[in-house]
């Protein structure tokens, strides 16, 4: 019986730690203060969660890891299938590369992607850093966060991906403030030369930030922006409606 009680206590404490964490790294001291657990207990449980790839531990602190994202995706597989249908409609309306993305650590992580079928198209290069401040979908997701959260994620020295990447923090914050007002974020060759992108945040209450985006060769981008904005708005509204309907119909 004692063993069962200890096991239940361990699970409860691990769950408390996970509730504190997000994609932003925090210190062990912060976790201990937020959970009321001894620092030694926090260290032990964080190490165990890291082995299971549910958290990641870096020099910046502790954050949720990809294992949590995979569990969430499995739990919402039917919902993601419906989101895929909305993305397919977006693709049919634009015939450009479209995607649904979220945040992993301090970078953009793609959840669903459909590649353009045009002769000249954008196919993302694997292994390339995807910092939030240099990508339209990253800016869109940052726009739903507080200024302290944004500063924590972009850091004090934002990486410069191309000659067009904004790295001056006040400029980045001003652009994100505009995204918050307009609902659209842009990437004018800021992540990759010759590639432009437009994105919108997707509001899924209770979940980490998501965004949908359209990625286009630079020479097709600006002339088609009105089409892209209209198509993104329809896709965003459809995904949010599907989410709200699913939540409403979910057994209590």
KAZI-V833156 format. One line per field, one symbol per residue. psi: psi as a letter, one per 40 degrees, with the letter a starting at -180 (. if undefined). A space follows every 10 residues. Layout:
psi=???
This chain:
psi=dddddddddd dddddddddd iaehhiiddd ddddeeiidd dddddddddd defdiihade ahiiaddddd dddddfdddd dddddddddd ddddfihiih iahhbfihhh dihhiieidh ihhhhiehig ideeiddddd ddeeiidddd dddeaeghih dieehhehdd dddddddddd ddehiihgfd dhhehiiiii ihhgheiiii iiihhiidee cddedddddd dddddddddd ddddddddeh h.
